[in-house]
Amino acid sequence: MDNYPEKLVQAINEYLEKYKGSKIFHYDFYTSTPYKDKSITQTTYRVYILYGNLFEVMGYTICSKPEWNFDEVSVSSMIAWEIKECYEKSGWPWS
């Protein structure tokens, strides 16, 4: 995570400090061109954290057009049972 945005790294460090025993189990990033003008890119960084049976995904997105940036860390969470239910009940081919 050496090249991850400082704001995201700071939020993760604060979370790990506040919730002792939590751990990062995965992180990734990808760059996309979601706009009509394909010269504008958007890079999304995500960090996956496990705390007990709670899964947290913290994300931060940077647009190549700086005025379009939100400059906020997003957080999504689900407990393991909810993930299991989604997996089993969704009807997706992989379930």
CYANA upper distance limits for C-alpha pairs under 8 A (distance plus 0.5 A):
  1 MET  CA     27 TYR  CA      8.30
  4 TYR  CA      8 LEU  CA      7.59
  4 TYR  CA      9 VAL  CA      7.23
  4 TYR  CA     45 TYR  CA      7.60
  5 PRO  CA      9 VAL  CA      6.89
  5 PRO  CA     60 TYR  CA      8.18
  6 GLU  CA     10 GLN  CA      6.47
  7 LYS  CA     11 ALA  CA      6.79
  7 LYS  CA     72 GLU  CA      8.49
  7 LYS  CA     73 VAL  CA      7.84
  8 LEU  CA     12 ILE  CA      6.71
  8 LEU  CA     58 MET  CA      8.12
  8 LEU  CA     59 GLY  CA      7.60
  8 LEU  CA     60 TYR  CA      6.77
  8 LEU  CA     73 VAL  CA      6.61
  9 VAL  CA     13 ASN  CA      6.63
 10 GLN  CA     14 GLU  CA      6.68
 11 ALA  CA     15 TYR  CA      6.71
 11 ALA  CA     73 VAL  CA      7.96
 12 ILE  CA     16 LEU  CA      6.64
 12 ILE  CA     58 MET  CA      8.10
 13 ASN  CA     17 GLU  CA      6.59
 14 GLU  CA     18 LYS  CA      6.57
 15 TYR  CA     19 TYR  CA      6.45
 16 LEU  CA     20 LYS  CA      6.63
 16 LEU  CA     21 GLY  CA      8.15
 16 LEU  CA     22 SER  CA      6.39
 16 LEU  CA     23 LYS  CA      7.53
 19 TYR  CA     51 TYR  CA      7.99
 21 GLY  CA     51 TYR  CA      7.14
 21 GLY  CA     52 GLY  CA      8.42
 22 SER  CA     49 ILE  CA      7.21
 22 SER  CA     50 LEU  CA      6.09
 22 SER  CA     51 TYR  CA      4.82
 22 SER  CA     52 GLY  CA      7.72
 23 LYS  CA     49 ILE  CA      5.97
 23 LYS  CA     50 LEU  CA      5.98
 23 LYS  CA     51 TYR  CA      7.16
 24 ILE  CA     47 VAL  CA      7.52
 24 ILE  CA     48 TYR  CA      6.23
 24 ILE  CA     49 ILE  CA      4.88
 24 ILE  CA     50 LEU  CA      6.92
 25 PHE  CA     48 TYR  CA      6.39
 25 PHE  CA     49 ILE  CA      6.37
 25 PHE  CA     50 LEU  CA      7.34
 26 HIS  CA     47 VAL  CA      6.66
 26 HIS  CA     48 TYR  CA      5.65
 26 HIS  CA     49 ILE  CA      7.84
 27 TYR  CA     45 TYR  CA      8.21
 27 TYR  CA     46 ARG  CA      6.11
 27 TYR  CA     47 VAL  CA      4.80
 27 TYR  CA     48 TYR  CA      6.33
 28 ASP  CA     45 TYR  CA      6.56
 28 ASP  CA     46 ARG  CA      5.96
 28 ASP  CA     47 VAL  CA      7.14
 29 PHE  CA     43 THR  CA      7.40
 29 PHE  CA     44 THR  CA      5.91
 29 PHE  CA     45 TYR  CA      4.78
 29 PHE  CA     46 ARG  CA      6.49
 30 TYR  CA     43 THR  CA      6.11
 30 TYR  CA     44 THR  CA      6.06
 30 TYR  CA     45 TYR  CA      7.34
 31 THR  CA     41 THR  CA      7.10
 31 THR  CA     42 GLN  CA      6.02
 31 THR  CA     43 THR  CA      4.69
 31 THR  CA     44 THR  CA      6.90
 32 SER  CA     41 THR  CA      6.18
 32 SER  CA     42 GLN  CA      5.83
 32 SER  CA     43 THR  CA      6.91
 33 THR  CA     37 ASP  CA      8.45
 33 THR  CA     38 LYS  CA      5.94
 33 THR  CA     39 SER  CA      7.84
 33 THR  CA     40 ILE  CA      6.68
 33 THR  CA     41 THR  CA      5.28
 33 THR  CA     42 GLN  CA      6.70
 34 PRO  CA     38 LYS  CA      7.87
 34 PRO  CA     41 THR  CA      7.85
 34 PRO  CA     42 GLN  CA      7.89
 35 TYR  CA     40 ILE  CA      7.26
 35 TYR  CA     41 THR  CA      8.42
 40 ILE  CA     63 CYS  CA      7.78
 40 ILE  CA     64 SER  CA      6.24
 40 ILE  CA     65 LYS  CA      7.10
 41 THR  CA     63 CYS  CA      6.35
 41 THR  CA     64 SER  CA      5.84
 41 THR  CA     65 LYS  CA      8.34
 42 GLN  CA     61 THR  CA      7.22
 42 GLN  CA     62 ILE  CA      6.16
 42 GLN  CA     63 CYS  CA      4.81
 42 GLN  CA     64 SER  CA      6.71
 43 THR  CA     61 THR  CA      6.05
 43 THR  CA     62 ILE  CA      5.76
 43 THR  CA     63 CYS  CA      6.87
 44 THR  CA     59 GLY  CA      7.38
 44 THR  CA     60 TYR  CA      6.28
 44 THR  CA     61 THR  CA      4.78
 44 THR  CA     62 ILE  CA      6.98
 45 TYR  CA     59 GLY  CA      5.96
 45 TYR  CA     60 TYR  CA      5.79
 45 TYR  CA     61 THR  CA      6.71
 46 ARG  CA     57 VAL  CA      7.03
 46 ARG  CA     58 MET  CA      6.10
 46 ARG  CA     59 GLY  CA      4.86
 46 ARG  CA     60 TYR  CA      7.19
 47 VAL  CA     57 VAL  CA      6.15
 47 VAL  CA     58 MET  CA      5.75
 47 VAL  CA     59 GLY  CA      6.94
 48 TYR  CA     55 PHE  CA      7.67
 48 TYR  CA     56 GLU  CA      6.33
 48 TYR  CA     57 VAL  CA      5.13
 48 TYR  CA     58 MET  CA      7.08
 49 ILE  CA     55 PHE  CA      6.36
 49 ILE  CA     56 GLU  CA      5.55
 49 ILE  CA     57 VAL  CA      6.78
 49 ILE  CA     58 MET  CA      8.45
 50 LEU  CA     54 LEU  CA      6.33
 50 LEU  CA     55 PHE  CA      5.30
 50 LEU  CA     56 GLU  CA      6.85
 51 TYR  CA     55 PHE  CA      6.99
 51 TYR  CA     56 GLU  CA      8.37
 53 ASN  CA     79 ILE  CA      6.01
 53 ASN  CA     80 ALA  CA      5.84
 54 LEU  CA     77 SER  CA      7.37
 54 LEU  CA     78 MET  CA      6.38
 54 LEU  CA     79 ILE  CA      4.82
 54 LEU  CA     80 ALA  CA      6.71
 55 PHE  CA     77 SER  CA      5.97
 55 PHE  CA     78 MET  CA      5.93
 55 PHE  CA     79 ILE  CA      6.37
 55 PHE  CA     80 ALA  CA      7.48
 56 GLU  CA     75 VAL  CA      7.21
 56 GLU  CA     76 SER  CA      6.18
 56 GLU  CA     77 SER  CA      4.90
 56 GLU  CA     78 MET  CA      7.34
 57 VAL  CA     74 SER  CA      8.48
 57 VAL  CA     75 VAL  CA      6.16
 57 VAL  CA     76 SER  CA      5.69
 57 VAL  CA     77 SER  CA      6.79
 58 MET  CA     73 VAL  CA      7.08
 58 MET  CA     74 SER  CA      6.03
 58 MET  CA     75 VAL  CA      5.07
 58 MET  CA     76 SER  CA      7.11
 59 GLY  CA     73 VAL  CA      6.09
 59 GLY  CA     74 SER  CA      5.52
 59 GLY  CA     75 VAL  CA      6.97
 60 TYR  CA     71 ASP  CA      8.07
 60 TYR  CA     72 GLU  CA      7.13
 60 TYR  CA     73 VAL  CA      5.54
 60 TYR  CA     74 SER  CA      6.82
 61 THR  CA     69 ASN  CA      7.80
 61 THR  CA     70 PHE  CA      8.28
 61 THR  CA     71 ASP  CA      8.17
 62 ILE  CA     66 PRO  CA      8.09
 62 ILE  CA     69 ASN  CA      6.46
 62 ILE  CA     71 ASP  CA      8.32
 63 CYS  CA     68 TRP  CA      6.88
 63 CYS  CA     69 ASN  CA      6.25
 65 LYS  CA     69 ASN  CA      7.90
 78 MET  CA     82 GLU  CA      6.67
 78 MET  CA     83 ILE  CA      7.11
 79 ILE  CA     83 ILE  CA      7.05
 80 ALA  CA     84 LYS  CA      6.70
 81 TRP  CA     85 GLU  CA      6.68
 82 GLU  CA     86 CYS  CA      6.69
 83 ILE  CA     87 TYR  CA      6.59
 84 LYS  CA     88 GLU  CA      6.62
 85 GLU  CA     89 LYS  CA      6.28
 85 GLU  CA     90 SER  CA      8.47
 86 CYS  CA     90 SER  CA      5.98
 87 TYR  CA     91 GLY  CA      8.43
 87 TYR  CA     92 TRP  CA      8.44
 87 TYR  CA     95 SER  CA      6.21
 88 GLU  CA     95 SER  CA      6.22
 89 LYS  CA     95 SER  CA      8.36
 90 SER  CA     95 SER  CA      7.70
 91 GLY  CA     95 SER  CA      6.75
